Amino acid sequence: MEIWSMFIFGLILVLALLIPWYQGLLKKNSYIYIAALALGLAFVLRGSQMNYQSGDYNTFLSKWVEYFRVSGFRGLSESVGNYNVPYLYFLALFSYLPLKDLYLIKLLSVFFDVVLAFGMMKLASVFTRSAPKQLAAYLITLLLPTVIINGAMWGQCDSIYVSLAVVALWLALTDRPKLSMVFMALSFSFKLQAVFIMPVYLVLLFAKKIKLCHFFIFPATYILEILPAVLCGRPFMDTLTLYLHQADSVGSGLNYNSPSFFAMVSGEVNVAALSAVGVSAAFLFVFAILIWAWYKRENLNNAAILGIALLFAAGIPFLLPHMHDRYFFMLDVLSLLPAVIWIGYAPCAVFASFASLLCYYSYFTYSYLLPLRYGSFALIAVLLIYFTFTAEKLGSRRHDVNLC
């Protein structure tokens, strides 16, 4: 890495060390040693991958930054790539800096890896007062293989939208609905895949943690996010409806290297018909869970809401057609929480990571370690376990759920 890139990388590491200290989780020397070792390993692994250039970087990201080098921020007036404009703001900014854009793109993701770990730590604090468990949520998030590979190696930005969604969920569960809506809108503005968890806001409405009027914050925040691009000359309606245009270009494949239900489908099939079945199944899945949540609304404690969020993060991309390898990133991260708080659910975190890693392996090696349907089987197990988890938590009235 270049000197300045190494300096920024070091600053992110220092920030990662300061966060648990500032949160009061390092009061024992043993915790300090564990945190230092874990963070050292997490950043050594990231640093070792910073020079790697993925196919996505060579084919897309580097060319988008080069486009902004030529056109500057005025380039935001045109449609560039397949990301929404908030991420393009960063790429446009990077085009003005003297550092190598490969490092800047990856450093942005590494920074949001830390934000993601912070969000997981705070979300864990909703369910436990235990400093070791909160610290574990923080450190293990930074050590998750898919989190390390996704940003530092692949140069992807999934940690941005997922970190914002995790923070949004924490804010909602701690009775800060307005800020929660802001962060969820920010998450959605970076990646459409935020919709995999967004139905939980109807559950939060049922639980009276969010009011109907708070939903207006979402579009207001989203419009503010896209305004800079509009001011640079991009048509307002085109920018506002960008995701609708993307939905029309999902491709004709049932599955794009993901461990979804369609990884189990082989041979010649009617793609259009099966796609319609998958979309219908996903809508029915969401509708059924919402009906269940409404029926059990008096028992919607925080643990039950977490269980429902996990079901959405697992079930929606599992049932939808046209899914890609990184679309279970939110599940990979969120499944860590019950594994840390209630150790018996640790297998779900392993199964979720296993399913994603099968896809990551095939992307990088152009070969399959195991058939992708094995990942689908793992996710079916995850869904069944989380259904049991949610049913158990919905059986407890709100005041019966205590911090451990």
ChimeraX attribute file (.defattr): number of C-alpha atoms within 10 A of each C-alpha:
attribute: neighborCount
match mode: 1-to-1
recipient: residues
	/A:1	15
	/A:2	9
	/A:3	9
	/A:4	13
	/A:5	16
	/A:6	14
	/A:7	12
	/A:8	16
	/A:9	23
	/A:10	13
	/A:11	13
	/A:12	20
	/A:13	18
	/A:14	12
	/A:15	15
	/A:16	24
	/A:17	18
	/A:18	13
	/A:19	18
	/A:20	22
	/A:21	16
	/A:22	9
	/A:23	15
	/A:24	12
	/A:25	18
	/A:26	21
	/A:27	12
	/A:28	9
	/A:29	9
	/A:30	10
	/A:31	17
	/A:32	16
	/A:33	12
	/A:34	15
	/A:35	22
	/A:36	15
	/A:37	12
	/A:38	17
	/A:39	21
	/A:40	14
	/A:41	14
	/A:42	20
	/A:43	21
	/A:44	11
	/A:45	17
	/A:46	23
	/A:47	18
	/A:48	12
	/A:49	18
	/A:50	21
	/A:51	14
	/A:52	14
	/A:53	15
	/A:54	17
	/A:55	13
	/A:56	12
	/A:57	18
	/A:58	11
	/A:59	11
	/A:60	14
	/A:61	20
	/A:62	18
	/A:63	14
	/A:64	18
	/A:65	24
	/A:66	16
	/A:67	17
	/A:68	22
	/A:69	18
	/A:70	11
	/A:71	14
	/A:72	15
	/A:73	21
	/A:74	15
	/A:75	20
	/A:76	21
	/A:77	18
	/A:78	13
	/A:79	14
	/A:80	17
	/A:81	12
	/A:82	13
	/A:83	16
	/A:84	22
	/A:85	27
	/A:86	19
	/A:87	14
	/A:88	22
	/A:89	16
	/A:90	14
	/A:91	23
	/A:92	23
	/A:93	15
	/A:94	21
	/A:95	23
	/A:96	14
	/A:97	11
	/A:98	8
	/A:99	15
	/A:100	15
	/A:101	19
	/A:102	22
	/A:103	23
	/A:104	22
	/A:105	23
	/A:106	24
	/A:107	23
	/A:108	21
	/A:109	24
	/A:110	29
	/A:111	20
	/A:112	22
	/A:113	28
	/A:114	23
	/A:115	24
	/A:116	26
	/A:117	27
	/A:118	26
	/A:119	25
	/A:120	28
	/A:121	28
	/A:122	23
	/A:123	25
	/A:124	25
	/A:125	21
	/A:126	18
	/A:127	21
	/A:128	18
	/A:129	12
	/A:130	15
	/A:131	19
	/A:132	14
	/A:133	22
	/A:134	26
	/A:135	28
	/A:136	23
	/A:137	28
	/A:138	28
	/A:139	25
	/A:140	21
	/A:141	27
	/A:142	27
	/A:143	20
	/A:144	16
	/A:145	17
	/A:146	22
	/A:147	25
	/A:148	24
	/A:149	18
	/A:150	21
	/A:151	26
	/A:152	28
	/A:153	21
	/A:154	22
	/A:155	28
	/A:156	22
	/A:157	21
	/A:158	24
	/A:159	27
	/A:160	23
	/A:161	24
	/A:162	29
	/A:163	25
	/A:164	25
	/A:165	28
	/A:166	28
	/A:167	25
	/A:168	26
	/A:169	29
	/A:170	24
	/A:171	21
	/A:172	21
	/A:173	22
	/A:174	16
	/A:175	13
	/A:176	15
	/A:177	23
	/A:178	19
	/A:179	17
	/A:180	27
	/A:181	25
	/A:182	21
	/A:183	23
	/A:184	29
	/A:185	26
	/A:186	23
	/A:187	28
	/A:188	20
	/A:189	24
	/A:190	23
	/A:191	21
	/A:192	17
	/A:193	21
	/A:194	23
	/A:195	17
	/A:196	22
	/A:197	23
	/A:198	19
	/A:199	18
	/A:200	24
	/A:201	22
	/A:202	18
	/A:203	24
	/A:204	22
	/A:205	16
	/A:206	19
	/A:207	21
	/A:208	14
	/A:209	17
	/A:210	22
	/A:211	15
	/A:212	9
	/A:213	8
	/A:214	15
	/A:215	18
	/A:216	11
	/A:217	17
	/A:218	19
	/A:219	14
	/A:220	12
	/A:221	17
	/A:222	20
	/A:223	16
	/A:224	12
	/A:225	19
	/A:226	19
	/A:227	17
	/A:228	17
	/A:229	23
	/A:230	20
	/A:231	13
	/A:232	14
	/A:233	15
	/A:234	19
	/A:235	13
	/A:236	15
	/A:237	9
	/A:238	13
	/A:239	21
	/A:240	19
	/A:241	10
	/A:242	17
	/A:243	17
	/A:244	12
	/A:245	12
	/A:246	14
	/A:247	10
	/A:248	8
	/A:249	9
	/A:250	12
	/A:251	11
	/A:252	12
	/A:253	14
	/A:254	25
	/A:255	22
	/A:256	18
	/A:257	21
	/A:258	29
	/A:259	33
	/A:260	33
	/A:261	24
	/A:262	25
	/A:263	22
	/A:264	15
	/A:265	13
	/A:266	7
	/A:267	5
	/A:268	6
	/A:269	10
	/A:270	9
	/A:271	14
	/A:272	13
	/A:273	9
	/A:274	16
	/A:275	20
	/A:276	13
	/A:277	15
	/A:278	22
	/A:279	16
	/A:280	13
	/A:281	16
	/A:282	20
	/A:283	14
	/A:284	13
	/A:285	16
	/A:286	19
	/A:287	13
	/A:288	12
	/A:289	18
	/A:290	19
	/A:291	12
	/A:292	15
	/A:293	24
	/A:294	17
	/A:295	12
	/A:296	17
	/A:297	20
	/A:298	15
	/A:299	21
	/A:300	27
	/A:301	21
	/A:302	21
	/A:303	22
	/A:304	25
	/A:305	23
	/A:306	25
	/A:307	24
	/A:308	28
	/A:309	24
	/A:310	27
	/A:311	26
	/A:312	24
	/A:313	28
	/A:314	28
	/A:315	24
	/A:316	23
	/A:317	25
	/A:318	24
	/A:319	21
	/A:320	23
	/A:321	28
	/A:322	19
	/A:323	23
	/A:324	16
	/A:325	21
	/A:326	21
	/A:327	21
	/A:328	28
	/A:329	21
	/A:330	24
	/A:331	27
	/A:332	29
	/A:333	26
	/A:334	24
	/A:335	26
	/A:336	27
	/A:337	28
	/A:338	23
	/A:339	18
	/A:340	21
	/A:341	21
	/A:342	14
	/A:343	11
	/A:344	10
	/A:345	19
	/A:346	16
	/A:347	17
	/A:348	24
	/A:349	21
	/A:350	16
	/A:351	22
	/A:352	28
	/A:353	25
	/A:354	20
	/A:355	24
	/A:356	26
	/A:357	22
	/A:358	23
	/A:359	24
	/A:360	21
	/A:361	15
	/A:362	17
	/A:363	15
	/A:364	12
	/A:365	9
	/A:366	9
	/A:367	12
	/A:368	14
	/A:369	12
	/A:370	12
	/A:371	15
	/A:372	22
	/A:373	19
	/A:374	17
	/A:375	26
	/A:376	23
	/A:377	18
	/A:378	19
	/A:379	27
	/A:380	19
	/A:381	16
	/A:382	25
	/A:383	20
	/A:384	12
	/A:385	17
	/A:386	23
	/A:387	17
	/A:388	13
	/A:389	20
	/A:390	21
	/A:391	16
	/A:392	13
	/A:393	22
	/A:394	24
	/A:395	14
	/A:396	16
	/A:397	15
	/A:398	18
	/A:399	8
	/A:400	10
	/A:401	15
	/A:402	10
	/A:403	10
	/A:404	12
